[in-house]
Amino acid sequence: METTIRNFQKSLLYLQEALQIENPDVIQRAGMIQFFEMTFELAWNTLKDYLQAQGFIDIKSPRSAIKKGFEIDLITDGEGWLKLLEDRNLTAHAYDEVMAKEIEKLIRKKYFPLIKELFDILHQK
């Protein structure tokens, strides 16, 4: 789990750095979305590893990890995380500039704070 959380932290820092660009161009926005995708993957895998280390062996998908994480108070906004999971699929349409801007807004306002909160909680454990 130690390697997973280190990779999660590194990816989170890259995403945070990308989010500091106030008016990203198309290439910068695409990079931001890519960092978001990578950070989400590492977030749920780190959560899964933590849960499995705690004896929850039935965690096989992001949805099951999110639900269990919410049940045991590792995730405070279960509904927000499930929406994040659903919207994660939108990133495949990042080539559409309007969609990419919408994804960027969601990452900035909703999803980065959720992912950061999970990292902080897991990092304390």
N, C-alpha and C positions, 0 to 999 in steps of 0.2 A: 504494500500500500504506500510505502514511503516514496517510491519512484513515481507512482501515479499522482500523488498529491503534489510532488515537486513539478511534474509536467503540467498539472492543472494550474499551479501557481504561475508558472512561466507563461502559459497561454493567456491567463487572466491579465497578467501585466502587459502583454502585447496588445490585447484588446483594449485595455484601459488607455494605453498610449495612443492607439488609433482613434479612440473616442475623443481625445483632446484636440483633434483636428476639427475646427469649427465648421468650415465649409469645404468638405472633401470633394475632390474631383472624382470622376468616374472610376479611375484606377484605385484611388485611396478608399473609396466607398466599397469597392469590390474586395479589397484587402481586409477592411473592417468586417465585412460579412463573412469572409473566410475565417478570420480569427474568431468570430462568434461561433461559427459551426464547430471549429476545432475545440473551443473552450467548452461548449455544450457537451460534446462527446466526452471530453475528459472529466467534466463535472459529473455526469451520470455514471461513468465508469468508476470514478473515485467513490461516489456514493455507494455503488454496488459492492465494491471491494470492502468498504467499511461495514456495510450491512452483513456481508458474508462472514467477515471476521467476528461479527457479533452473534453469529449462529443462524442468520436468516439465509438459508441455502436456496430458496425458491425465487431468487431475484435473477431474472433472465432478460429483461427488457427495460428501456428507459421508463416506461409507464409503471412497471412494477416497482422499480427503484424509487420513483417519485412518490408513489402511494405509500410505500413502507416508510420512507423518510418522513413523510408528513405524519403518519401514524405515531412515530416515536419522537416527534418534535425536532427533527433535524432540518425540516423544511417548514417554514411558518406560513407560507402562502401556497397551499397545494393547488388551488384553482389557477393561480398565476403560472405555476410550473407546468400544469397540464396545457394551458393556453400556449406557453412557450414551446412545448413539445409539438403541438399542432402547428404553430406558426413557423417552426423550424423548417417545415416542408416548403414554406414560401421561398426560402433562400435559393431553391433551384431556379427561381424566376428572377434572379438578381440582374440578368441581362436587360430586363425591362426597367428603364430609368425611373419611371413612376413607382414601380414596385420596389426597386432598390432603395429609393428615398423613404418609402413607408417602412421597410425593414429596418433601415438605419434609425428611424425615429423610435420604433419599438425597442430596439436594442438599447438605445440611449436612455429612454425613459422608464422602461419596464424590466427588460431582461437582464441587463448588466447588473442592476442592483440585486436581483434575485440570485444570480449566480455568485456574486461577491459575498452575499450573506451566507450562502451555503459553504463557500470556501472558508470564511471566517469561523463558522461553527465547526467544520471538520478539522480545521487547523488547530483549534483549541482542544480537540479530543485526543 
